């Protein structure tokens, strides 16, 4: 599984409200918009923004079950991109 519950939790807890979860070179990272424009993250696939994740889960009130469901949905979506 590429997207873990821990990835989702880290994104929700990030200090930057514009943080996003990206997939780059087979690994996930939480980055800021400023980092997204850097050479290091060129070619990274944005999975979801913190704001969109909060809208989907209700934010801090989300249960571990809800976060696991979101991680599975995001992982499934990424898997389908490969064809």
C-alpha positions as CSV (number, residue, x, y, z in Angstrom):
1,X,0.0,0.0,0.0
2,X,1.5,3.3,-1.1
3,X,-0.7,5.5,1.1
4,X,-0.8,4.7,4.8
5,X,-3.0,5.8,7.6
6,X,0.1,7.5,9.0
7,X,0.5,9.5,5.8
8,X,-3.1,10.7,6.2
9,X,-2.7,11.6,9.9
10,X,0.6,13.5,9.2
11,X,-1.1,15.5,6.5
12,X,-4.0,16.5,8.8
13,X,-1.6,17.4,11.6
14,X,0.7,19.5,9.4
15,X,1.3,23.2,10.4
16,X,0.9,24.5,6.9
17,X,-2.8,24.7,5.8
18,X,-1.7,24.4,2.2
19,X,0.3,21.2,2.7
20,X,-0.2,18.3,0.4
21,X,0.5,14.6,0.2
22,X,2.6,13.7,-2.9
23,X,4.0,10.6,-4.4
24,X,7.5,10.8,-5.8
25,X,9.8,8.0,-6.9
26,X,7.5,5.4,-5.2
27,X,7.4,7.1,-1.8
28,X,5.0,9.5,-0.2
29,X,5.9,12.9,1.3
30,X,4.1,15.7,2.9
31,X,5.2,19.0,1.3
32,X,4.4,22.7,1.3
33,X,3.5,24.6,-1.9
34,X,6.9,26.3,-1.7
35,X,8.6,22.9,-1.7
36,X,6.3,21.7,-4.5
37,X,8.0,24.2,-6.9
38,X,11.5,23.0,-6.1
39,X,13.7,20.8,-8.3
40,X,13.6,18.1,-5.6
41,X,9.8,17.5,-6.1
42,X,9.7,18.0,-9.9
43,X,7.5,15.3,-11.3
44,X,5.8,14.5,-8.0
45,X,2.1,13.5,-8.2
46,X,-0.1,15.4,-5.9
47,X,-2.4,12.9,-4.1
48,X,-4.4,15.2,-1.9
49,X,-4.2,18.6,-0.2
50,X,-4.7,19.1,3.5
51,X,-7.7,21.2,2.8
52,X,-9.4,18.6,0.6
53,X,-8.6,15.9,3.2
54,X,-10.2,17.9,5.9
55,X,-13.3,18.4,3.8
56,X,-13.5,14.6,3.2
57,X,-12.9,13.6,6.8
58,X,-14.1,16.4,9.1
59,X,-10.6,17.0,10.2
60,X,-9.5,16.4,13.8
61,X,-12.8,14.7,14.6
62,X,-12.1,11.8,12.1
63,X,-11.8,8.4,13.7
64,X,-9.0,6.0,12.9
65,X,-11.5,4.0,10.9
66,X,-12.3,7.0,8.8
67,X,-8.7,7.8,8.2
68,X,-8.0,4.1,7.2
69,X,-10.8,4.3,4.7
70,X,-9.4,7.5,3.2
71,X,-5.9,6.0,3.0
72,X,-7.4,3.0,1.2
73,X,-9.4,5.1,-1.2
74,X,-6.4,7.3,-2.1
75,X,-4.2,4.2,-2.5
76,X,-6.8,2.6,-4.8
77,X,-7.0,5.8,-6.9
78,X,-3.2,5.9,-7.3
79,X,-3.2,2.2,-8.3
80,X,-5.8,2.7,-11.0
81,X,-3.7,5.5,-12.6
82,X,-1.2,2.8,-13.7
83,X,-3.8,1.2,-15.9
